Amino acid sequence: MNSDFLRPGTAVECAISYDDPGRQTEVRKALIFDTGDNEIVVSQTSPPLVPSLTGKQMSVTYINKKEAKRLGLSGEVDKIVSDYPASDTQTVPAIILKNITAIKSLNLRYTYRVRPPAGYDISLSVGKDKNVQVIDLSASGIKFSHMQAHKIELDQKIFVHLHIRGKRYVLKVRVIRKEQGYKIGARQFEYVAARFTGCNKFLEDELAREVREIERYSIFHGVNC
């Protein structure tokens, strides 16, 4: 394994693969701790990887800024430990991967989520609720916060209007997760994660292109996605 780009301290994104085809692949942030010929050690991810995912495949990806493209490798989650020796005096939580593949160009366009930076030309409306904030976006779904101008139910199918760089997308989504957010006065915020449904190949490619544009913009301006 060529580990020149995977030096200790490298920030990476870890894509978790699930057996359930209906469950969306999750991408979580981590740091490289160590690499070997057939082993790679990364920090416990954020959010944390649970022990039940031992034995699952995980892709470790990062941006090669010289070539402006995403590279990665895959491995099997061998152990999730709480006492990896980070130094002679300190132990930390870590994930140990075995059976490592070669580094190659990796396409996460349908699962990789990007956080639009402040000032980026993007907005979202849900029904009559215009005060909606895009938290992150992938080619397969979106997460947003709103002030509960109207109630959104779990598993509900709704239409949203997404505006990016002067383009307007009318998208049907299914709500897959909700979380209560902060409160400002009498206003209660709510976080909603939704998956796009009924998208044709052309629309999927368009959304994937928008995700790549946000990622490129963030890389160019030195913003962490």
CYANA upper distance limits for C-alpha pairs under 8 A (distance plus 0.5 A):
  1 MET  CA     36 GLY  CA      8.06
  1 MET  CA     37 ASP  CA      6.16
  1 MET  CA     38 ASN  CA      7.93
  1 MET  CA    100 ILE  CA      8.28
  1 MET  CA    101 THR  CA      8.00
  1 MET  CA    102 ALA  CA      6.19
  1 MET  CA    103 ILE  CA      7.59
  2 ASN  CA    102 ALA  CA      7.97
  2 ASN  CA    103 ILE  CA      7.52
  3 SER  CA      7 ARG  CA      7.10
  3 SER  CA     35 THR  CA      7.35
  3 SER  CA     36 GLY  CA      8.44
  5 PHE  CA     10 THR  CA      8.49
  6 LEU  CA     10 THR  CA      6.60
  6 LEU  CA     32 ILE  CA      7.30
  6 LEU  CA     35 THR  CA      7.93
  7 ARG  CA     32 ILE  CA      7.28
  7 ARG  CA     33 PHE  CA      8.40
  7 ARG  CA     34 ASP  CA      7.77
  7 ARG  CA     35 THR  CA      8.17
  8 PRO  CA     31 LEU  CA      7.98
  8 PRO  CA     32 ILE  CA      5.42
  8 PRO  CA     33 PHE  CA      5.29
  8 PRO  CA     34 ASP  CA      6.06
  8 PRO  CA     35 THR  CA      8.35
  9 GLY  CA     31 LEU  CA      6.13
  9 GLY  CA     32 ILE  CA      5.78
  9 GLY  CA     33 PHE  CA      6.80
 10 THR  CA     31 LEU  CA      6.08
 10 THR  CA     32 ILE  CA      5.80
 11 ALA  CA     29 LYS  CA      7.87
 11 ALA  CA     30 ALA  CA      6.56
 11 ALA  CA     31 LEU  CA      5.17
 11 ALA  CA     32 ILE  CA      7.11
 11 ALA  CA     62 TYR  CA      7.61
 12 VAL  CA     29 LYS  CA      6.43
 12 VAL  CA     30 ALA  CA      5.92
 12 VAL  CA     31 LEU  CA      6.28
 12 VAL  CA     32 ILE  CA      7.61
 12 VAL  CA     60 VAL  CA      6.91
 12 VAL  CA     61 THR  CA      6.03
 12 VAL  CA     62 TYR  CA      5.42
 13 GLU  CA     27 VAL  CA      6.64
 13 GLU  CA     28 ARG  CA      5.93
 13 GLU  CA     29 LYS  CA      5.03
 13 GLU  CA     30 ALA  CA      6.59
 13 GLU  CA     60 VAL  CA      6.39
 13 GLU  CA     61 THR  CA      5.69
 13 GLU  CA     62 TYR  CA      6.77
 14 CYS  CA     27 VAL  CA      5.87
 14 CYS  CA     28 ARG  CA      5.60
 14 CYS  CA     29 LYS  CA      6.61
 14 CYS  CA     30 ALA  CA      7.41
 14 CYS  CA     45 THR  CA      8.13
 14 CYS  CA     58 MET  CA      6.95
 14 CYS  CA     59 SER  CA      5.96
 14 CYS  CA     60 VAL  CA      5.08
 14 CYS  CA     61 THR  CA      6.67
 15 ALA  CA     25 THR  CA      7.12
 15 ALA  CA     26 GLU  CA      6.13
 15 ALA  CA     27 VAL  CA      4.89
 15 ALA  CA     28 ARG  CA      7.02
 15 ALA  CA     58 MET  CA      6.12
 15 ALA  CA     59 SER  CA      5.47
 15 ALA  CA     60 VAL  CA      7.04
 15 ALA  CA     61 THR  CA      8.22
 16 ILE  CA     25 THR  CA      6.36
 16 ILE  CA     26 GLU  CA      5.97
 16 ILE  CA     27 VAL  CA      6.96
 16 ILE  CA     56 LYS  CA      8.27
 16 ILE  CA     57 GLN  CA      7.14
 16 ILE  CA     58 MET  CA      5.33
 16 ILE  CA     59 SER  CA      7.15
 17 SER  CA     25 THR  CA      6.33
 17 SER  CA     26 GLU  CA      8.11
 17 SER  CA     56 LYS  CA      7.30
 17 SER  CA     57 GLN  CA      6.26
 17 SER  CA     58 MET  CA      6.63
 18 TYR  CA     23 ARG  CA      7.47
 18 TYR  CA     25 THR  CA      7.34
 18 TYR  CA     56 LYS  CA      7.94
 24 GLN  CA    111 THR  CA      7.65
 25 THR  CA    111 THR  CA      6.34
 26 GLU  CA    111 THR  CA      7.47
 26 GLU  CA    112 TYR  CA      8.26
 27 VAL  CA    111 THR  CA      7.85
 27 VAL  CA    112 TYR  CA      6.72
 27 VAL  CA    113 ARG  CA      7.68
 28 ARG  CA     45 THR  CA      6.34
 28 ARG  CA     46 SER  CA      6.11
 28 ARG  CA     47 PRO  CA      7.06
 29 LYS  CA     45 THR  CA      6.07
 29 LYS  CA     46 SER  CA      6.03
 29 LYS  CA     47 PRO  CA      8.42
 30 ALA  CA     42 VAL  CA      6.92
 30 ALA  CA     43 SER  CA      5.97
 30 ALA  CA     44 GLN  CA      7.02
 30 ALA  CA     45 THR  CA      5.38
 30 ALA  CA     46 SER  CA      7.19
 31 LEU  CA     42 VAL  CA      5.99
 31 LEU  CA     43 SER  CA      5.77
 32 ILE  CA     40 ILE  CA      8.28
 32 ILE  CA     41 VAL  CA      6.77
 32 ILE  CA     42 VAL  CA      4.96
 32 ILE  CA     43 SER  CA      6.94
 33 PHE  CA     40 ILE  CA      8.31
 33 PHE  CA     41 VAL  CA      5.81
 33 PHE  CA     42 VAL  CA      5.55
 33 PHE  CA     43 SER  CA      6.93
 33 PHE  CA     86 ALA  CA      8.21
 34 ASP  CA     40 ILE  CA      6.35
 34 ASP  CA     41 VAL  CA      5.54
 34 ASP  CA     42 VAL  CA      7.50
 35 THR  CA     39 GLU  CA      6.35
 35 THR  CA     40 ILE  CA      4.81
 35 THR  CA     41 VAL  CA      6.68
 36 GLY  CA     40 ILE  CA      6.54
 37 ASP  CA    100 ILE  CA      8.44
 38 ASN  CA     98 LYS  CA      6.35
 38 ASN  CA     99 ASN  CA      6.04
 38 ASN  CA    100 ILE  CA      5.77
 39 GLU  CA     96 ILE  CA      7.56
 39 GLU  CA     97 LEU  CA      6.05
 39 GLU  CA     98 LYS  CA      5.26
 39 GLU  CA     99 ASN  CA      7.27
 39 GLU  CA    100 ILE  CA      6.71
 40 ILE  CA     96 ILE  CA      6.55
 40 ILE  CA     97 LEU  CA      5.76
 40 ILE  CA     98 LYS  CA      7.34
 40 ILE  CA    100 ILE  CA      7.98
 41 VAL  CA     94 ALA  CA      7.26
 41 VAL  CA     95 ILE  CA      6.23
 41 VAL  CA     96 ILE  CA      5.13
 41 VAL  CA     97 LEU  CA      6.73
 42 VAL  CA     94 ALA  CA      6.24
 42 VAL  CA     95 ILE  CA      5.86
 42 VAL  CA     96 ILE  CA      7.17
 43 SER  CA     92 VAL  CA      8.31
 43 SER  CA     93 PRO  CA      6.80
 43 SER  CA     94 ALA  CA      4.85
 43 SER  CA     95 ILE  CA      6.53
 44 GLN  CA     48 PRO  CA      6.34
 44 GLN  CA     49 LEU  CA      7.17
 44 GLN  CA     80 ILE  CA      8.34
 44 GLN  CA     93 PRO  CA      5.94
 44 GLN  CA     94 ALA  CA      5.05
 44 GLN  CA     95 ILE  CA      6.26
 45 THR  CA     49 LEU  CA      6.53
 49 LEU  CA     53 LEU  CA      7.54
 49 LEU  CA     80 ILE  CA      8.34
 50 VAL  CA     54 THR  CA      8.45
 50 VAL  CA     80 ILE  CA      8.41
 51 PRO  CA     80 ILE  CA      6.83
 53 LEU  CA     77 VAL  CA      7.74
 54 THR  CA     76 GLU  CA      8.32
 54 THR  CA     77 VAL  CA      5.55
 54 THR  CA     78 ASP  CA      6.47
 54 THR  CA     79 LYS  CA      6.77
 54 THR  CA     80 ILE  CA      7.61
 55 GLY  CA     76 GLU  CA      6.17
 55 GLY  CA     77 VAL  CA      5.46
 55 GLY  CA     78 ASP  CA      6.42
 56 LYS  CA     76 GLU  CA      6.14
 56 LYS  CA     77 VAL  CA      6.08
 57 GLN  CA     74 SER  CA      7.27
 57 GLN  CA     75 GLY  CA      6.15
 57 GLN  CA     76 GLU  CA      5.09
 57 GLN  CA     77 VAL  CA      6.70
 58 MET  CA     74 SER  CA      6.09
 58 MET  CA     75 GLY  CA      6.11
 58 MET  CA     76 GLU  CA      6.73
 58 MET  CA     77 VAL  CA      7.21
 59 SER  CA     72 GLY  CA      7.12
 59 SER  CA     73 LEU  CA      6.06
 59 SER  CA     74 SER  CA      4.65
 59 SER  CA     75 GLY  CA      6.99
 60 VAL  CA     72 GLY  CA      5.85
 60 VAL  CA     73 LEU  CA      5.96
 60 VAL  CA     74 SER  CA      6.58
 61 THR  CA     70 ARG  CA      7.15
 61 THR  CA     71 LEU  CA      6.06
 61 THR  CA     72 GLY  CA      4.50
 61 THR  CA     73 LEU  CA      7.10
 61 THR  CA    106 LEU  CA      7.95
 62 TYR  CA     70 ARG  CA      6.14
 62 TYR  CA     71 LEU  CA      6.11
 62 TYR  CA     72 GLY  CA      6.73
 63 ILE  CA     68 ALA  CA      7.20
 63 ILE  CA     69 LYS  CA      6.26
 63 ILE  CA     70 ARG  CA      5.04
 63 ILE  CA     71 LEU  CA      6.71
 64 ASN  CA     68 ALA  CA      6.10
 64 ASN  CA     69 LYS  CA      6.05
 64 ASN  CA     70 ARG  CA      6.58
 64 ASN  CA     71 LEU  CA      7.20
 65 LYS  CA     69 LYS  CA      7.37
 65 LYS  CA    219 ILE  CA      8.11
 68 ALA  CA    216 ARG  CA      8.03
 69 LYS  CA    105 SER  CA      7.91
 70 ARG  CA    105 SER  CA      6.51
 70 ARG  CA    106 LEU  CA      6.38
 70 ARG  CA    107 ASN  CA      7.73
 71 LEU  CA    103 ILE  CA      7.12
 71 LEU  CA    104 LYS  CA      5.97
 71 LEU  CA    105 SER  CA      4.87
 71 LEU  CA    106 LEU  CA      5.65
 72 GLY  CA    103 ILE  CA      5.83
 72 GLY  CA    104 LYS  CA      6.13
 72 GLY  CA    105 SER  CA      6.79
 72 GLY  CA    106 LEU  CA      6.16
 73 LEU  CA    100 ILE  CA      7.42
 73 LEU  CA    101 THR  CA      6.03
 73 LEU  CA    102 ALA  CA      6.42
 73 LEU  CA    103 ILE  CA      5.33
 73 LEU  CA    104 LYS  CA      6.99
 73 LEU  CA    106 LEU  CA      8.43
 74 SER  CA    100 ILE  CA      6.24
 74 SER  CA    101 THR  CA      5.93
 74 SER  CA    102 ALA  CA      8.39
 75 GLY  CA     97 LEU  CA      5.86
 75 GLY  CA     98 LYS  CA      5.98
 75 GLY  CA     99 ASN  CA      5.87
 75 GLY  CA    100 ILE  CA      5.01
 75 GLY  CA    101 THR  CA      6.97
 76 GLU  CA     97 LEU  CA      5.71
 76 GLU  CA     98 LYS  CA      5.72
 76 GLU  CA     99 ASN  CA      6.63
 76 GLU  CA    100 ILE  CA      7.87
 77 VAL  CA     95 ILE  CA      7.50
 77 VAL  CA     96 ILE  CA      6.64
 77 VAL  CA     97 LEU  CA      5.17
 77 VAL  CA     98 LYS  CA      7.11
 78 ASP  CA     95 ILE  CA      8.19
 78 ASP  CA     96 ILE  CA      6.07
 78 ASP  CA     97 LEU  CA      5.73
 78 ASP  CA     98 LYS  CA      6.38
 79 LYS  CA     95 ILE  CA      6.41
 79 LYS  CA     96 ILE  CA      5.64
 79 LYS  CA     97 LEU  CA      7.62
 80 ILE  CA     93 PRO  CA      8.06
 80 ILE  CA     94 ALA  CA      6.49
 80 ILE  CA     95 ILE  CA      5.12
 80 ILE  CA     96 ILE  CA      6.89
 81 VAL  CA     93 PRO  CA      6.09
 81 VAL  CA     94 ALA  CA      5.91
 81 VAL  CA     95 ILE  CA      6.85
 81 VAL  CA     96 ILE  CA      8.40
 82 SER  CA     91 THR  CA      8.03
 82 SER  CA     92 VAL  CA      6.36
 82 SER  CA     93 PRO  CA      4.43
 82 SER  CA     94 ALA  CA      6.81
 83 ASP  CA     91 THR  CA      5.26
 83 ASP  CA     92 VAL  CA      5.64
 83 ASP  CA     93 PRO  CA      6.19
 83 ASP  CA     94 ALA  CA      8.01
 84 TYR  CA     91 THR  CA      5.52
 84 TYR  CA     92 VAL  CA      5.66
 84 TYR  CA     93 PRO  CA      6.51
 84 TYR  CA     94 ALA  CA      6.52
 85 PRO  CA     89 THR  CA      8.29
 85 PRO  CA     90 GLN  CA      6.53
 85 PRO  CA     91 THR  CA      4.87
 85 PRO  CA     92 VAL  CA      7.07
 86 ALA  CA     90 GLN  CA      6.14
 86 ALA  CA     91 THR  CA      5.81
 86 ALA  CA     92 VAL  CA      6.81
 87 SER  CA     91 THR  CA      7.42
108 LEU  CA    112 TYR  CA      5.57
109 ARG  CA    138 SER  CA      7.57
109 ARG  CA    139 ALA  CA      6.72
109 ARG  CA    208 ALA  CA      5.95
109 ARG  CA    211 VAL  CA      7.76
109 ARG  CA    212 ARG  CA      8.02
110 TYR  CA    138 SER  CA      6.67
110 TYR  CA    139 ALA  CA      5.14
110 TYR  CA    140 SER  CA      5.89
110 TYR  CA    208 ALA  CA      7.04
111 THR  CA    138 SER  CA      6.41
111 THR  CA    139 ALA  CA      7.18
111 THR  CA    140 SER  CA      6.92
112 TYR  CA    138 SER  CA      6.18
112 TYR  CA    139 ALA  CA      8.28
113 ARG  CA    136 ASP  CA      6.47
113 ARG  CA    137 LEU  CA      5.66
113 ARG  CA    138 SER  CA      4.97
113 ARG  CA    139 ALA  CA      8.47
113 ARG  CA    211 VAL  CA      8.13
114 VAL  CA    136 ASP  CA      5.80
114 VAL  CA    137 LEU  CA      5.92
114 VAL  CA    138 SER  CA      7.00
114 VAL  CA    211 VAL  CA      7.12
114 VAL  CA    214 ILE  CA      7.52
114 VAL  CA    215 GLU  CA      7.07
114 VAL  CA    225 CYS  CA      5.85
115 ARG  CA    134 VAL  CA      8.45
115 ARG  CA    135 ILE  CA      6.49
115 ARG  CA    136 ASP  CA      4.81
115 ARG  CA    137 LEU  CA      7.02
115 ARG  CA    214 ILE  CA      8.46
115 ARG  CA    225 CYS  CA      5.69
116 PRO  CA    120 TYR  CA      6.76
116 PRO  CA    122 ILE  CA      8.18
116 PRO  CA    134 VAL  CA      8.04
116 PRO  CA    135 ILE  CA      7.84
116 PRO  CA    136 ASP  CA      7.03
116 PRO  CA    137 LEU  CA      8.24
116 PRO  CA    214 ILE  CA      6.77
116 PRO  CA    218 SER  CA      8.47
116 PRO  CA    225 CYS  CA      7.79
117 PRO  CA    218 SER  CA      7.45
117 PRO  CA    223 VAL  CA      7.57
117 PRO  CA    225 CYS  CA      8.10
121 ASP  CA    163 HIS  CA      8.32
121 ASP  CA    164 ILE  CA      6.20
121 ASP  CA    165 ARG  CA      5.65
121 ASP  CA    166 GLY  CA      8.13
122 ILE  CA    134 VAL  CA      8.39
122 ILE  CA    162 LEU  CA      7.92
122 ILE  CA    163 HIS  CA      5.94
122 ILE  CA    164 ILE  CA      4.92
122 ILE  CA    165 ARG  CA      6.97
123 SER  CA    132 VAL  CA      8.09
123 SER  CA    133 GLN  CA      7.64
123 SER  CA    134 VAL  CA      7.37
123 SER  CA    162 LEU  CA      6.53
123 SER  CA    163 HIS  CA      5.67
123 SER  CA    164 ILE  CA      7.21
124 LEU  CA    130 LYS  CA      7.63
124 LEU  CA    132 VAL  CA      6.36
124 LEU  CA    133 GLN  CA      7.31
124 LEU  CA    134 VAL  CA      7.16
124 LEU  CA    160 VAL  CA      7.53
124 LEU  CA    161 HIS  CA      6.14
124 LEU  CA    162 LEU  CA      5.15
124 LEU  CA    163 HIS  CA      6.71
125 SER  CA    129 ASP  CA      6.28
125 SER  CA    130 LYS  CA      5.29
125 SER  CA    131 ASN  CA      7.65
125 SER  CA    132 VAL  CA      6.45
125 SER  CA    160 VAL  CA      6.41
125 SER  CA    161 HIS  CA      5.75
125 SER  CA    162 LEU  CA      7.26
126 VAL  CA    130 LYS  CA      7.23
126 VAL  CA    132 VAL  CA      7.86
126 VAL  CA    158 ILE  CA      8.50
126 VAL  CA    159 PHE  CA      7.31
126 VAL  CA    160 VAL  CA      5.31
126 VAL  CA    161 HIS  CA      7.02
127 GLY  CA    159 PHE  CA      7.77
127 GLY  CA    160 VAL  CA      7.35
129 ASP  CA    146 HIS  CA      8.33
129 ASP  CA    149 ALA  CA      6.52
129 ASP  CA    150 HIS  CA      7.95
131 ASN  CA    146 HIS  CA      6.79
131 ASN  CA    147 MET  CA      7.61
132 VAL  CA    144 PHE  CA      7.14
132 VAL  CA    145 SER  CA      6.30
132 VAL  CA    146 HIS  CA      5.25
132 VAL  CA    147 MET  CA      8.02
133 GLN  CA    144 PHE  CA      5.88
133 GLN  CA    145 SER  CA      5.70
133 GLN  CA    146 HIS  CA      6.99
134 VAL  CA    142 ILE  CA      7.98
134 VAL  CA    143 LYS  CA      6.73
134 VAL  CA    144 PHE  CA      4.95
134 VAL  CA    145 SER  CA      7.20
135 ILE  CA    142 ILE  CA      8.18
135 ILE  CA    143 LYS  CA      5.84
135 ILE  CA    144 PHE  CA      5.40
135 ILE  CA    145 SER  CA      7.40
136 ASP  CA    142 ILE  CA      6.46
136 ASP  CA    143 LYS  CA      5.83
136 ASP  CA    144 PHE  CA      7.55
137 LEU  CA    141 GLY  CA      6.69
137 LEU  CA    142 ILE  CA      5.06
137 LEU  CA    143 LYS  CA      6.98
137 LEU  CA    211 VAL  CA      7.42
138 SER  CA    142 ILE  CA      6.70
138 SER  CA    207 LEU  CA      7.97
138 SER  CA    208 ALA  CA      7.59
138 SER  CA    211 VAL  CA      6.65
139 ALA  CA    204 GLU  CA      6.68
139 ALA  CA    205 ASP  CA      8.27
139 ALA  CA    207 LEU  CA      5.42
139 ALA  CA    208 ALA  CA      5.25
139 ALA  CA    211 VAL  CA      7.22
140 SER  CA    195 ARG  CA      6.44
140 SER  CA    196 PHE  CA      6.03
140 SER  CA    204 GLU  CA      8.01
141 GLY  CA    173 VAL  CA      8.24
141 GLY  CA    193 ALA  CA      7.99
141 GLY  CA    194 ALA  CA      6.10
141 GLY  CA    195 ARG  CA      4.60
141 GLY  CA    196 PHE  CA      5.60
142 ILE  CA    193 ALA  CA      6.45
142 ILE  CA    194 ALA  CA      5.98
142 ILE  CA    195 ARG  CA      6.96
142 ILE  CA    196 PHE  CA      8.21
143 LYS  CA    191 TYR  CA      7.61
143 LYS  CA    192 VAL  CA      6.06
143 LYS  CA    193 ALA  CA      4.75
143 LYS  CA    194 ALA  CA      6.70
144 PHE  CA    191 TYR  CA      6.25
144 PHE  CA    192 VAL  CA      5.92
144 PHE  CA    193 ALA  CA      7.09
145 SER  CA    189 PHE  CA      7.06
145 SER  CA    190 GLU  CA      5.92
145 SER  CA    191 TYR  CA      4.86
145 SER  CA    192 VAL  CA      6.60
146 HIS  CA    189 PHE  CA      6.03
146 HIS  CA    190 GLU  CA      6.07
146 HIS  CA    191 TYR  CA      7.27
147 MET  CA    187 ARG  CA      6.81
147 MET  CA    188 GLN  CA      6.19
147 MET  CA    189 PHE  CA      4.96
147 MET  CA    190 GLU  CA      6.85
148 GLN  CA    152 ILE  CA      8.14
148 GLN  CA    188 GLN  CA      7.29
148 GLN  CA    189 PHE  CA      6.90
148 GLN  CA    190 GLU  CA      7.10
152 ILE  CA    156 GLN  CA      7.54
153 GLU  CA    175 VAL  CA      7.68
154 LEU  CA    175 VAL  CA      5.88
154 LEU  CA    176 ILE  CA      6.62
154 LEU  CA    177 ARG  CA      6.91
154 LEU  CA    178 LYS  CA      7.42
155 ASP  CA    174 ARG  CA      6.25
155 ASP  CA    175 VAL  CA      5.23
155 ASP  CA    176 ILE  CA      6.15
156 GLN  CA    174 ARG  CA      6.12
156 GLN  CA    175 VAL  CA      5.92
157 LYS  CA    172 LYS  CA      7.34
157 LYS  CA    173 VAL  CA      6.05
157 LYS  CA    174 ARG  CA      4.91
157 LYS  CA    175 VAL  CA      6.97
158 ILE  CA    172 LYS  CA      6.22
158 ILE  CA    173 VAL  CA      6.05
158 ILE  CA    174 ARG  CA      7.04
158 ILE  CA    175 VAL  CA      8.50
159 PHE  CA    170 VAL  CA      7.28
159 PHE  CA    171 LEU  CA      6.03
159 PHE  CA    172 LYS  CA      4.96
159 PHE  CA    173 VAL  CA      6.67
160 VAL  CA    170 VAL  CA      6.40
160 VAL  CA    171 LEU  CA      5.88
160 VAL  CA    172 LYS  CA      6.93
160 VAL  CA    173 VAL  CA      7.77
161 HIS  CA    168 ARG  CA      7.34
161 HIS  CA    169 TYR  CA      6.25
161 HIS  CA    170 VAL  CA      5.21
161 HIS  CA    171 LEU  CA      6.89
162 LEU  CA    168 ARG  CA      6.25
162 LEU  CA    169 TYR  CA      5.53
162 LEU  CA    170 VAL  CA      6.91
162 LEU  CA    171 LEU  CA      7.95
163 HIS  CA    167 LYS  CA      5.99
163 HIS  CA    168 ARG  CA      5.01
163 HIS  CA    169 TYR  CA      6.78
164 ILE  CA    168 ARG  CA      7.08
164 ILE  CA    210 GLU  CA      8.21
171 LEU  CA    196 PHE  CA      7.29
171 LEU  CA    197 THR  CA      8.29
171 LEU  CA    199 CYS  CA      8.37
172 LYS  CA    196 PHE  CA      6.44
172 LYS  CA    197 THR  CA      6.19
172 LYS  CA    198 GLY  CA      7.49
173 VAL  CA    194 ALA  CA      6.29
173 VAL  CA    195 ARG  CA      5.76
173 VAL  CA    196 PHE  CA      4.87
173 VAL  CA    197 THR  CA      5.89
174 ARG  CA    194 ALA  CA      5.79
174 ARG  CA    195 ARG  CA      5.78
174 ARG  CA    196 PHE  CA      7.00
174 ARG  CA    197 THR  CA      7.25
175 VAL  CA    192 VAL  CA      7.49
175 VAL  CA    193 ALA  CA      6.55
175 VAL  CA    194 ALA  CA      4.76
175 VAL  CA    195 ARG  CA      7.03
176 ILE  CA    192 VAL  CA      8.35
176 ILE  CA    193 ALA  CA      6.34
176 ILE  CA    194 ALA  CA      5.84
176 ILE  CA    195 ARG  CA      7.32
177 ARG  CA    192 VAL  CA      6.41
177 ARG  CA    193 ALA  CA      5.57
177 ARG  CA    194 ALA  CA      7.44
178 LYS  CA    190 GLU  CA      7.56
178 LYS  CA    191 TYR  CA      6.10
178 LYS  CA    192 VAL  CA      5.11
178 LYS  CA    193 ALA  CA      6.82
179 GLU  CA    190 GLU  CA      6.40
179 GLU  CA    191 TYR  CA      5.52
179 GLU  CA    192 VAL  CA      7.08
180 GLN  CA    188 GLN  CA      8.39
180 GLN  CA    189 PHE  CA      7.05
180 GLN  CA    190 GLU  CA      5.16
180 GLN  CA    191 TYR  CA      6.65
181 GLY  CA    188 GLN  CA      7.50
181 GLY  CA    189 PHE  CA      5.38
181 GLY  CA    190 GLU  CA      5.30
181 GLY  CA    191 TYR  CA      6.62
182 TYR  CA    188 GLN  CA      6.93
182 TYR  CA    189 PHE  CA      6.09
182 TYR  CA    190 GLU  CA      8.13
183 LYS  CA    187 ARG  CA      6.16
183 LYS  CA    188 GLN  CA      5.07
183 LYS  CA    189 PHE  CA      6.44
184 ILE  CA    188 GLN  CA      7.08
184 ILE  CA    189 PHE  CA      8.48
199 CYS  CA    203 LEU  CA      6.35
199 CYS  CA    204 GLU  CA      6.65
200 ASN  CA    204 GLU  CA      6.72
201 LYS  CA    205 ASP  CA      6.66
202 PHE  CA    206 GLU  CA      6.75
203 LEU  CA    207 LEU  CA      6.71
204 GLU  CA    208 ALA  CA      6.64
205 ASP  CA    209 ARG  CA      6.59
206 GLU  CA    210 GLU  CA      6.87
207 LEU  CA    211 VAL  CA      6.80
208 ALA  CA    212 ARG  CA      6.83
209 ARG  CA    213 GLU  CA      6.71
210 GLU  CA    214 ILE  CA      6.79
211 VAL  CA    215 GLU  CA      6.75
212 ARG  CA    216 ARG  CA      6.53
213 GLU  CA    217 TYR  CA      6.51
214 ILE  CA    218 SER  CA      6.62
215 GLU  CA    219 ILE  CA      6.68
215 GLU  CA    225 CYS  CA      7.34
216 ARG  CA    220 PHE  CA      6.59
217 TYR  CA    221 HIS  CA      6.65
218 SER  CA    222 GLY  CA      6.30
218 SER  CA    223 VAL  CA      5.11
218 SER  CA    224 ASN  CA      7.01
218 SER  CA    225 CYS  CA      7.03
219 ILE  CA    223 VAL  CA      6.53
219 ILE  CA    224 ASN  CA      7.87
